[in-house]
Every structure is written in structure tokens, then in C-alpha cells.
């Protein structure tokens, strides 16, 4: 019986320092879960990295399930109550603490971690990436203070802000917890992976880009065991749009991709746009790829939708009064375009005809100018609100109450917020860039993310035509067909059985 061996080390690394999974971790887990269900018993198994990162060790599926359950929901109390902000006395907001500079011992742990795991030429850029993420975390705290300082109008203050979570990076100087060690220790006895051989496949579905020696590790595994290697790619944003990324990350990602992809017998991508982009970029760089990237369908949503929840200490907008964007607030997502569109609508239309604009997500990186502009504009006097770090239940509440959603991103590998919006029966007005037309199909409306005037025209037409919006909502509810994660897993299995050779 052939076996699919899935490397899940990145899930364990990510969970050490991040309280909730990002889209990549959710996609990885859902596909793994469905592959386990679809395959014969024992035909899908999981791996972590052995001590030194030069080999693999098996890990049981129930350990992956437990890990994901632990860092994808609050740890104590009811699922939603544990995530509630702690209100200050007499206010609706939680205070956002100032964060001190990283201590020297943290820097020493980071450098020690890098020295054990990373070739010398990459230690410096990798260290830069870690330090930049620490700076990003401090910026998120500052953004929280800016948002709270803008609460001046009792009639509609910006929404209460909980303290920001750690920056979403899989590297940290934090000591690994006992529940999720960074690297598995060597253990006695024969490991099941020792029996892996020809016909088996080693598969990567996540984000192990920070393992600088990964290409050499895969080369050794293929030579020693005769196994095939497959990888799922999400996008190549650090290479195509480096202006939106830290320079250290760009170098790390470029090194990982250029040393790993030439060993891949199967290449998967989360959209046709990403598959075409990876294929074109490989040809530009002269990579001798063994396989052509194949797009697999992305599932709609993750697991069972969380019930709508309202937490104590939060101020929620009135249902039907707002437009919504669900996304980390970072430069690539193009929130600033929506700020400009809303400012112009408020200048040219009666205020009561303009819906409130809700930013739902964590304050991320490269948005200090935007956050300062929001503060200077007093959050458009309450017509723009920042709802930071919503829980899954709160997202359900926000989606259900929105008139429509927006997603003006410059560049995406897929567009999960778009299909999530459509699954809630909410029309989406989105960017026409990269993969987003695949996610929105004929049910979304589009604009060029580089063209603020075009975005203004498309959005204002919807705002000024409530009857047309109701008809659009009805069409979305009737016609949208969710994609199950079983379909994604089946597509992965087909691609493993019949790889697409390089042209």
C-alpha cells in the first residue's frame, strides 16, 4: 500500500507563538482532515522534523487534531467568552498596553534558534525578519491606542479594541511550550517513516519557508527512499510584489522556493492564477521544474460556522447599516482605497445615505500612515470603525448584518473572504486582480484596485440603488454553491495519482 506522508511541522511551529490560525493553517488542516477520511486506514500519515532538522519522525493524527483545536479556539471558559475584551471601568474599550523593546535574552534565543536550524548565509536576513515582526507587533499596539484615542463622539464611537495578538509569524524567540516543541527529540524504536519507499509521496501543504535547509532535506529523502515529493503553493507575493513584504522575508522565500521546487514531482496551487504565476516565474528564473502547477479547488469556510455571538464590552453596528471588509489591515489589502472612497461619498452624498464602513481584522504591518490618517480624520466622525481581532462568532454576526462586503486587495493567491461573504449570502465588491475573479465569479462586482475613481463609481452605484442591492443579495443566496473541503482533498489525490508533467 502506498502512503502519503504529510509534513506538518509548520503547524506546530506556528502554534508556539500564535493564538489563532491564519488562512494557510486552516487550509492545511482542512485538507489533511479530509485526506484522512478519504484514504484507506494508514494510507495518510503525518511527519514532524527530527532533532537537527535532518530527518523526519512520525506523529499521530490525533496530536495534529489536538494541536489545531487548542490554538483555533479559546482555551478556557465558553468558546467565545474567553476572547472577550476586558472593559475599562466606565468605558467600552480595553486598554492597549505599550510593549517594551525586545530584551537581550530574547535576541539571544532567536540567534541560537537560527544557528541550530539555518545555514550561516541566511541567518542575518532571517534575523532581520524576526526583528521586523517585533516592530510590527509594537506598531499594532500603537494602532490600538490611535483607534481608541479617536473615540470622541458618544453617538457612534469606534468599536472597542482588545489588546492585539502576537504578530503572525512562525518564528519567535519565545521558548517552545511543552505542548508544542519546536523540534521532536530523537526517540528509541523504529519509526514508521523508516519503511517509506518507492510509490510513497512526501507532501507539504503548509508554510515551511523558514526551514532554509529544506531543499537539501528533500533531496536526501528522495535519494535514500525513492519517494516522490509534492508541494502546495499559495502564492509568490514576496517575489511578485516585494514592496508589500519585509526584505528579509523576500530573501528567505526566494531561497526556499528556488531550492525546493526543482525537487517537486507534483506541484499544486490554490488557484489557476497562482498556478500560472508560479509556472511563468519558474520559466523566467530558469528553474527546471519537473511538473506543471495544477490548481485545486478551495473549500468554502472552515468546519461548522460559529454561531453568531456578541461579546460584553463590544459595540456592534446596527444590522443593515454597514459595509464590511474582513482582512488583516496591511498595505497589500488596500484598505486606504476604501477610506478615500468613503471620505468622498461623505463629501458628495447625504451622510445618512452612506453606510458605515467596518474594518474587521488585526492591525498588521506597513499601515502606520493609514492609521495616522484615520486618527486625523477622527475615523470619518464615526462612519468608519475598526473592529480588531474578531472571534469566529463575532465574524458570523458581522457578516450576517452587513449590506455587502468589500475586498480591494492588490494581489491574492485565492480570496477566502470573498467566498466566505458569498456563503453568508452577502454580495461582494472586489478587486479584479490576480485570483479574485476566480473566487467571486459572476456573483461579485469588480474594480481595478489601482483606480480609486473606478472603485468609487462601482461602490456608489450599489449604495444608491438599495432595490438593486436586494435583488443582488437574492441572486447570491440562490446561486452560490459552496465547495466542500472533501472536493479539495479529492483534487489533491487526483493530482498525486496523475501528476502534470512540465511542458
WOVENFEN-V32103 format. One record per backbone hydrogen bond with DSSP energy under -1.0 kcal/mol. NH is the residue of the N-H (numbers start at 1). CO is the residue of the C=O. If there is no record, write none. Layout:
# WOVENFEN-V32103
nh=NH co=CO
nh=NH co=CO
This chain:
# WOVENFEN-V32103
nh=4 co=43
nh=5 co=201
nh=6 co=45
nh=7 co=203
nh=8 co=47
nh=12 co=8
nh=13 co=9
nh=14 co=10
nh=15 co=11
nh=18 co=14
nh=26 co=22
nh=27 co=23
nh=28 co=24
nh=29 co=25
nh=30 co=26
nh=31 co=27
nh=32 co=28
nh=33 co=29
nh=34 co=30
nh=35 co=31
nh=36 co=32
nh=37 co=33
nh=38 co=34
nh=39 co=35
nh=43 co=40
nh=45 co=4
nh=47 co=6
nh=48 co=57
nh=50 co=55
nh=53 co=50
nh=57 co=48
nh=59 co=46
nh=64 co=60
nh=65 co=61
nh=66 co=62
nh=67 co=63
nh=68 co=64
nh=69 co=65
nh=70 co=66
nh=71 co=67
nh=82 co=78
nh=83 co=80
nh=84 co=81
nh=88 co=93
nh=91 co=88
nh=107 co=103
nh=108 co=104
nh=109 co=105
nh=110 co=106
nh=111 co=107
nh=112 co=108
nh=113 co=109
nh=114 co=110
nh=115 co=111
nh=116 co=112
nh=117 co=113
nh=118 co=114
nh=122 co=119
nh=123 co=120
nh=126 co=122
nh=127 co=123
nh=128 co=124
nh=129 co=125
nh=130 co=126
nh=131 co=127
nh=132 co=128
nh=133 co=129
nh=134 co=130
nh=135 co=131
nh=136 co=132
nh=137 co=133
nh=138 co=134
nh=139 co=135
nh=140 co=136
nh=141 co=137
nh=142 co=138
nh=143 co=139
nh=144 co=140
nh=145 co=141
nh=146 co=142
nh=147 co=143
nh=148 co=144
nh=149 co=145
nh=151 co=148
nh=152 co=150
nh=169 co=167
nh=184 co=49
nh=194 co=191
nh=195 co=192
nh=196 co=193
nh=200 co=197
nh=201 co=3
nh=202 co=228
nh=203 co=5
nh=204 co=230
nh=211 co=208
nh=212 co=210
nh=214 co=211
nh=217 co=213
nh=218 co=214
nh=219 co=215
nh=220 co=216
nh=221 co=217
nh=222 co=218
nh=223 co=219
nh=224 co=220
nh=225 co=221
nh=226 co=222
nh=228 co=200
nh=230 co=202
nh=231 co=266
nh=232 co=204
nh=233 co=268
nh=239 co=236
nh=240 co=236
nh=241 co=237
nh=244 co=241
nh=245 co=242
nh=250 co=246
nh=251 co=247
nh=252 co=248
nh=253 co=249
nh=254 co=250
nh=255 co=251
nh=256 co=252
nh=257 co=253
nh=258 co=254
nh=259 co=255
nh=260 co=256
nh=261 co=257
nh=263 co=260
nh=264 co=261
nh=265 co=229
nh=266 co=229
nh=268 co=231
nh=269 co=294
nh=270 co=233
nh=275 co=271
nh=276 co=272
nh=277 co=273
nh=278 co=274
nh=279 co=275
nh=280 co=276
nh=281 co=277
nh=282 co=278
nh=283 co=279
nh=284 co=280
nh=285 co=281
nh=287 co=282
nh=289 co=287
nh=292 co=500
nh=294 co=267
nh=296 co=269
nh=300 co=483
nh=309 co=393
nh=314 co=311
nh=320 co=401
nh=321 co=318
nh=323 co=356
nh=324 co=404
nh=325 co=358
nh=327 co=360
nh=329 co=362
nh=330 co=328
nh=331 co=365
nh=333 co=330
nh=334 co=331
nh=337 co=334
nh=339 co=335
nh=340 co=336
nh=341 co=337
nh=342 co=338
nh=343 co=339
nh=344 co=340
nh=345 co=341
nh=346 co=342
nh=347 co=343
nh=348 co=344
nh=349 co=345
nh=353 co=350
nh=354 co=351
nh=356 co=321
nh=357 co=383
nh=358 co=323
nh=359 co=385
nh=360 co=325
nh=361 co=387
nh=364 co=329
nh=371 co=367
nh=372 co=368
nh=373 co=369
nh=374 co=370
nh=375 co=371
nh=376 co=372
nh=377 co=373
nh=378 co=375
nh=379 co=374
nh=382 co=379
nh=383 co=380
nh=384 co=379
nh=385 co=357
nh=387 co=359
nh=395 co=391
nh=396 co=392
nh=397 co=393
nh=398 co=394
nh=399 co=395
nh=400 co=396
nh=401 co=397
nh=403 co=322
nh=405 co=427
nh=406 co=324
nh=407 co=429
nh=410 co=332
nh=418 co=415
nh=419 co=415
nh=420 co=416
nh=421 co=417
nh=422 co=418
nh=423 co=419
nh=424 co=420
nh=425 co=422
nh=426 co=421
nh=429 co=405
nh=430 co=445
nh=431 co=407
nh=432 co=447
nh=436 co=433
nh=438 co=435
nh=439 co=435
nh=440 co=436
nh=441 co=437
nh=443 co=440
nh=445 co=428
nh=447 co=430
nh=451 co=448
nh=455 co=451
nh=456 co=452
nh=457 co=453
nh=458 co=454
nh=459 co=455
nh=460 co=456
nh=461 co=457
nh=462 co=458
nh=463 co=459
nh=464 co=460
nh=465 co=462
nh=469 co=465
nh=470 co=466
nh=471 co=467
nh=472 co=468
nh=473 co=469
nh=474 co=470
nh=475 co=471
nh=476 co=472
nh=477 co=473
nh=478 co=474
nh=479 co=475
nh=480 co=476
nh=488 co=484
nh=489 co=485
nh=490 co=486
nh=491 co=487
nh=492 co=488
nh=493 co=489
nh=494 co=490
nh=495 co=491
nh=496 co=492
nh=497 co=493
nh=498 co=494
nh=502 co=290
